[in-house]
Amino acid sequence: MKGFTLTEVMISLLLGLITMLGFARYSMAASKGFQEDRIRMGVMGNLRMAHKELQDLLQGVDREFFEKFPIVQDNLTHAMSENLDGIQVGLSCPEDEDSMCLMVWDVKPGPEPPIIYNLNDWDWPRRVSISPVEMGSLPGPGEEIEAMSVLLFISEEQEFCALVERAETWELYLADVKDQPWELPETLIGKFEVIHLGPLRVNHLSLKPEPQYGKKLVYTPLSLDENGWHVGRSHSSYGYLFALQWLPANNLHPHRLLVLGRSRKPPALDPPIEIGGKIYDREVHHVSIEF
């Protein structure tokens, strides 16, 4: 039997090496493509969940209430650019100058049916003394008036809201005028009834860089005591976000919040794309929330 020549052996080895290198290159390309697809799916998944979370939060705000009783505070953490009935918009956030941020105000439901109180005595605008109109209608557990409770004052001549700083049973101490979310009258006119609407919740929403997740959505609660407003402990939510972008209303669209997401090393785009008036030359995904 005739053996292989050295030339034939070398050619066979070379062809085998070329085949192996080609297969390795194909495997690496496939693996890289799979990895990019997995990252892309992770980004889009986080973006969808952040969109739902923000949409539920923002659309849950009672816009009609804040339209009737507009917020006058606009600098609890920094100056806000727009005030949209319980939702304040900051176009340049100190925590992330490339992105906007939001301040979200909301009054959570109080006792049902509402308990009505008589206004018995006051040292306006810091202290009021109240008692239930019907002594049998006492607040249940978790319904008591306490710090951060919102009170609605009603007389034939006046109607306004005020925030409670602290409560001692029926003796209530209101937040200082400079710390009130709402404008208070200088004097009280008429006979008043007082209704406990529920606790006020205030959250500052922004993006914060995270080494492994691009940027995360961060909630920072604010609370009030005798020393004024305080920033609470933040908690973060979904990652792989890139920016929040505000689009004010025009003839075609209502106010819109764009939430943008992308990976830490996004692939280049050729040609670039335009989203909300800005040009992006790297892959970016987005969702929109309308008001």
Secondary structure as UniProt FT lines:
FT   HELIX           6..59
FT   HELIX           63..68
FT   STRAND          82..83
FT   STRAND          87..90
FT   TURN            94..95
FT   TURN            97..98
FT   STRAND          101..107
FT   STRAND          116..123
FT   TURN            124..126
FT   STRAND          127..132
FT   TURN            135..136
FT   TURN            141..142
FT   TURN            147..148
FT   STRAND          149..154
FT   STRAND          159..168
FT   TURN            169..170
FT   STRAND          171..174
FT   HELIX           177..179
FT   STRAND          193..210
FT   TURN            211..213
FT   STRAND          214..225
FT   TURN            226..227
FT   STRAND          228..231
FT   STRAND          235..236
FT   STRAND          241..247
FT   STRAND          256..261
FT   STRAND          268..275
FT   TURN            276..277
FT   STRAND          278..282
FT   STRAND          285..290
//
